[in-house]
Amino acid sequence: MIQKFIRRIFNKKKPAGGQAVILPQRKHGINREHMSPCALNVCKELRADGFAAFVVGGAVRDLLLGKEPKDYDVATDATPEQVRDVFRRSRIIGRRFRIVHVMCGRETVEVTTFRGQAAPITGEDEEEGGEDQRKNENGRLLRDNVFGTQFEDAVRRDFTINALYYDPTQQEVWDYLDGMQDLKNGVLRIIGDAETRYREDPVRMLRAVRLAAKLDFKLDPATKKPIRALAPLLQDVPKARLFDEMLKLFHSGHALASAHRIRDEGLHHGVLPLLDVILEQPMGKRFITLALQSTDDRVNADKPVSPAFLFASLMWHEVLSTWKKYQEEQEMRPLPALEEAMDDVIQTQVENLAIPRRYTAGMREIWSMQPRFLQRAGQRPFRMVESPKFRAGFDFLLLRCASGELDAEVGHWWERFQHANEHERAQMLIKDEAPARKRRRRRKPAGERPAAEE
């Protein structure tokens, strides 16, 4: 009991190193009744055990903007082991920086200990490589597993609007870095020196663009200035991590705005260099605009989205131009030429993004179905509509028709065909579109062959 009392007294003091502006409920307007019961319970239980506990980050930002947070994070002065002791249904995860997942039914709340500044280099560190143990030659942070105060935790976050802390017990918002003012002004501002922070983690540049597009915020001039020059640093980021970040960007519900922003800031060269080619061609631009708008509509309607379909759309016009080149310059037949084009484009792109094989396989299936949609005779259409991937391929076909790449009649035909009965389907077949078959030369009987053939 005495230890809990001491903790409560300590937690009421301002953290060393900075003073927070503390806003009461009447000034920030967050209604805790509309929050996640799990997040509220986590904060309540930690407070009851004598620890500080705040909802933090994107959840607070979204609540202040009147949006529904997708998930909740809690920051505390308790260590991961102490958090684990408080909650029976919890587990510690992570190596570089340990966090705790607390489960409440189907919901999971992520609990992190306040992070501090990077530890000073010790003699042991110097023997093992000194500063390189913490940062590489470009300034990227490699080792950063340090606990600290709440103020230090705020300073370590990426943007001021993500460094706001909400105490549901007292219904107060704690603001160390003028995040509330930036939120009010619609400005995204990085915490600290922008170049240093981007060098520590180049992915922050992609996050800046994604968050600005999502919230329709302006990038603070100092936040924006170094991005174009530092964009090549993305090449040093693990490809799998870049792929995850691009999924977040394109599945944010603001994919179209994000695509234009990463191109405007020059970040696409490290992840999707083909955006230049696509967005400069009228037909390609229409196709991508329709594809990304469709993705946004599905995300905002809480419908599932397919990464394979998304990346198949982003790369299609590169596949199309390469396919045409193989047919014209190397006189390859259409299907082998398409196979070669798919191989080339995927191989080039995976050098920038580590697209998992399960997605590239799906992309190939969508692409390889496209020539078959132009064969509306015989048994091929019947087999097509029975394919497990027909719906994805058909949706892709509709994008091609809507963008002007194909005659809209092709899409209308397949729409009718898939819903028709067997008799109606047979009547719909277009014999002229049956692929030409090579006529085999009939080998003459031995008695009819010229002497030279004997």
Buried (B, 14 or more C-beta within 10 A) or exposed (E): EEEEEEBBEEBEEBBEBBEBBBBEEEEBEBEBEEBBEBBBBBBEBBBEBBBBBBBBBBBBBBBBEEEEBEBBBBBBBBBBEBBBEBBEEBEBEEEEBBBBBBBBEEEBBBBBBBBBEBEEBEEEBEEEEEEEBBBEEEBBBBBBEBBBBBBBBBBBBBBBBBBBBBBBBEBBBBBBBBBBBBBEEEBBBBBEEBBEBBBBBBBBBBBBBBBBBBBEBBBBEEBBEBBBEBBEBBBEBEBEBBBBBBBBBBBBBBBBBBBBBBBEBBBBBBBBBBBEEBBEBEBBBBBBBBBBEBBBEBBEEEEEBBBBBBBBBBBBBBBBBBBEBBBEEEEBEBEEBBBBBBEBBBEBBBEBBBBBEEBBEBBBBBBBBBEBBBBBEEEBBEEBBEBEBBEBBBBBBBBBBBBEBBEEEBBEBBEEBBEBEEEEBEEBBEEEBEEEEEEEEEEEEEEEEEEEEE
